[in-house]
Amino acid sequence: MEVSDELRSLEATGIYRLAGSLAAFLDPVRLLSESYRRFRLIPSAYYSRSFGPSNQEGHAQGERTAPSPDRKKRKRKRQPRSRELNAVEQIAEARHQEARALLITAHKSLLEAKDLLEFLPGMVKGDECMQDVQTSSENNFFELGSSWRAPLCEMTLCFQKPHGQGEKGSCHVQRRSSTLFNKIISIEENDEAEGEFQNRLYILPKGSCFLMTDVKHVRDLIPDNSNDGYNLIVIDPPWENGCVRQKEAYPTLPNRYLLYLPVQELADPAGALLVLWITNREKLRRFVEDELLPSWGVKDPTEFYWLKVKSDGSLIGDLDLFHHRPYECLLLGYINVNREAEPGSNFKFLQASQVIMSVPGAHSRKPPLQRILSEFIPGSKPPRCIELFARELGSGWTSWGNEPLHFQDSMYFTEK
Ligand code: SAM
């Protein structure tokens, strides 16, 4: 099969733009690997949920593990009879119907991209076998960070430094220690660092920065000089919901706490694009639109969708299943940007909804957005980017949350 320019672009940049629709397919592994010189992400570790038993049985990919026969029985008993939707559910359903045509067009254009479909299974599997992913012995940062031991925890940062002239290619390792919690750690060198903590190794990209704290200390992120504010602010809150509770994946926060995030103080006075991931719950949507976004100074948000597909291109679940939509929503809006008075500005205004498609990784892990949004980000280039409630790091990003090193564990990486 002939390789299209779009497929070449996917291999080079991690993005395949789909003709005839406002949609693009992303390869998160390719996009995230750009932050590293000596390492890259292992596809089969990123997409490990794609290889679980649930996938083989045709369930939504990795969203749930295959239920035990007992649970199936209990589930069947609890199945409500089909009933009329209540008033709030009707609004949610109307919202879904509005998005449906766009989502179907996007998915149809993916299914028509034959070269992409042929490429996908190999992209997800990668060349190497998944390393021994020992998630059971991973550090639980949010538990550690809230324990009495937190102030005593130190990470040893190791940097590879080239030897002087005459010894081409050889390196020596420089080490320094840093308090791990409640302190901003920046990797300013030109190369990634390796962080040692409690017998595990973490890969820290060059030009990345992180602060591992509880939300109580989030104001420590505010830059001393407001001109050092951020141009892209991505927020993926730990919304309270049954699925997270059931999986005990991470602690959640009451919605109202988010009103206290210092979003305006983090934004560049010359303009910032804010991206907020939300769930499909209608009550949450109302809170976000009526209270949260206005309190952060965000007006008229545009909605994007993340449509989740399997490695054969099919959706991870039925598009119309009320409580388990195979897509998530993100709201995007500007802070400190006047839409009327911006002729000749160095970025494009967001106009219409778009669909981003990818094969999902671990539970709740979102695809990286900087490249696909780059033309919409105001301010100087390269933009200063921050993620609130992050679980990974990136070059040019500040990552904050109670476990921003979660996906930096060396088990997700291989040396190039
Ligand atoms: N964007 C992430 C990704 O793509 O992997 C997922 C973020 S997840 C939805 C929310 C994160 O917020 C979790 O890592 C959770 O531990 C963290 N979190 C929960 N409560 C917190 C708190 N009180 N302070 C700081 N972070 C918190």
Residues whose N, C-alpha, C, O or C-beta is under 5 A from the ligand:
A	BS01	SAM	F142 T213 D214 V215 D236 P237 P238 Y250 P251 T252 S364 R365 K366 F389 A390 R391 G401 N402 E403
